[in-house]
Amino acid sequence: MIEPDVLVDLLMTDGANWKRTMILRRIIIILLTVISFGCDSDDGDNNNSSTNNLTNNTTNNNNTSTNNTTNNAVGSVYYLDSSSGLDTNNGITEDTPFRTIQRLSEENIPENSRILFKRGEVWNESLEVSTSFVTVDAYGTGDKPILYGARQIENFSVVSENIYVAHPSFEIGEGPGHIASDGVVMKFIPFEVDVETTLGAADDRSFTYDIYSETLYFKYENDISSADITYSALYRGITVDGCSDVNINNIDIEGFSLHGIEFRNCTGCNADSVHISNIGGASLGEVQAGNGIEYGGNSIGGKVSHSVIENIFDSCLSPQTYDSDTLISEISFEDTTVSECGFSGVEISVLSNGGNSGSAISNVTLTNLVIRNTGKGWSGRRYGTEGHGVRIMADGGAGIISDTHISNVIVENSIGNGVFILGETGSTIIEKSSVSECNEGGISFAGSTGTVSPYLTLTRSLVYNNGGTGLIYNCPDCYGLTMLHNTFSDNNSINAAFFSNSLYTHIQNNIFSTTTAMTHFYAGTELSQINMDNNCYSGCINMIGYSGDSFPSLEAFRDATGFESYGTENENLNLVDAIEGDFNLMSESICIGLGEEISGLATDYAGNMYENPPSAGAFEYIP
């Protein structure tokens, strides 16, 4: 296969910028990947058919079909019913459904086909899709059809009082992930030294996995004879590899040991209205892992929407590169709730994975998400340092992340930071979002400059009641920060802190509020190229720390620095109920009309139009 860099060199001029180069390179890689993986078209013979995967056929049929606007081949409709179906049926009508996914996999599936699972039914199998332009969906009435990856433990023995060793059986391509009792996943405890050390003092219904001896242990203090103990065995619920335009809709995926859905080397592959739970824990060498929905390899264009993803070993949603020279772009997560994920609610990662380089992720969009309780589920806080609501990180030397957009997202109650950004991350925009009640802090931005220069834009957002600093900015020589029309309140010790200089800083029209003694704004060094004005502060003893000096009042800070010509302070900002998180302005608030009109920011956090002049903070005053 022709190397992507060779084609780039042939097509680019010497003066091309990096972004144009990366876009062109990404397109070339995807084209070559599709050719290589052979997601088949109906235009001739193919040699990639397999009895173990869903593949195409060059012969169309006259059954019910779905026509795609970009591919007019006629497909088939396949029905599955795990209770009433028969594998001797033809599978092409509701009256003659297949019983098993295994039987379906023996078919040569043409493009533009639909695979329909009957609602209310359960399959203890995985689905692999290797045909483009395929839709997987539900038919009938009732609950979503379930793909279930766990099995009952029928063989276990006693290690010591209340501690058992499981003896599950696995087929080729299977592996353990987690243990559940009566449908609830047990608490994961990382293995240390031996089983007694690991589980001796652990809570009831905890489990561990010794990756070296490949042994599952669990603790159960009640009568185990009547317990329903299950273990995850199948790795993935649905796998889509090397395809384009595959849609997964209305499916419930539970109990798999690695991923719920994995899209790898895909273009335009989506999931809508899916429910994914109790996923992960599988051992990959010396690392245990597992995500709800993962985009990997070279993937361009994909969306997850209207879904619920919960109780996941690592991350609920994740585009990530873990090989060299891989590119992921144009991925969006919309109108989805994620909770109890051990590593991150949403993880955007370029991973070095032992020395990878040259990879990139760009244009990932998060819109209308609710992200709760990261690091507080059955897998705990992964590695003891993760558990962030949103984690955006490019490992050193591995590659870059650029153009991440977070809009109308609620992040709350993470054990780590609400939003954690590190490495060569380019532009990150956070707007009309809320970050609250996170143990370590609200937003942590610690980028590094290389191929791209990190820049954070934070507008019309709420950052409040976090256990650490509301915003930490520590990005030496990065392009900078724009912070406009936000409301910060009662973040532990400091509302916003700067530990390094940057090329540009714009802080305007914000509210800094506190009901306790704290510092609103801290900068450990003098900030260059700074525009800081029209901000509204509640009074406190040590209001601002700047370049080694402490200022008890805004007036003292203004006199010393020349900043905040139009900023103001008052002991009471007259917010409706800051303690309960209602930061709307009361009629007597001094923040009303304090701001300066800013081009491009027409509406506030709630979608109301800003007046001219606007109020400071995330909310415009509404009489």
Secondary structure, 3 states (H helix, E strand, C coil): CCCHHHHHHHHCCCCCCHHHHHHHHHHHHHHHHHHHHCCCCCCCCCCCCCCCCEECCCCCCCCCCCCECCECCCCCEEEECCCCCCCCCCCCCCCCCECCHHHHCCCECCCCCEEEEECCCEECCCEEECCCCCEEEEECCCCCCEEECEEECCCEEEEECCEEEECCCCCCCECCCCEEECCEECEECCCCCCHHHHHCCCCCCEEEEECCCCEEEEECCCCHHHCCEEEECECEEEEEECCECCEEECCEEECCCCEEEEEECCEEEEEECCEEEEECCEEECCEEECCCEEEECCEEEEEEECCEEEEECCEEEEEEECCCCCEEEEEEEEEEEEEEECCEEEEEEECCCCCCCCEEEEEEEEEEEEEECCCCCCCCCHHHCCCEEEEEEECCCCEEEEEEEEECCEEECCCCEEEEEEECCCEEEEECCEEECCCCEEEEEEECCCCCCCEEEEECCEEECCCCCCEEECCCCEEEEEEECCEEECCCCEEEEECCCEEEEEEECCEEECCCCCEEEEECCCCCCEEEECCEEECCCCCEEECCEEECCHHHHHHHHCCCCCCEEECCCCEEECCCCEEEECCCCCCCCCCCCCCCCCECCCCCECCCCCCCCCCCCCC
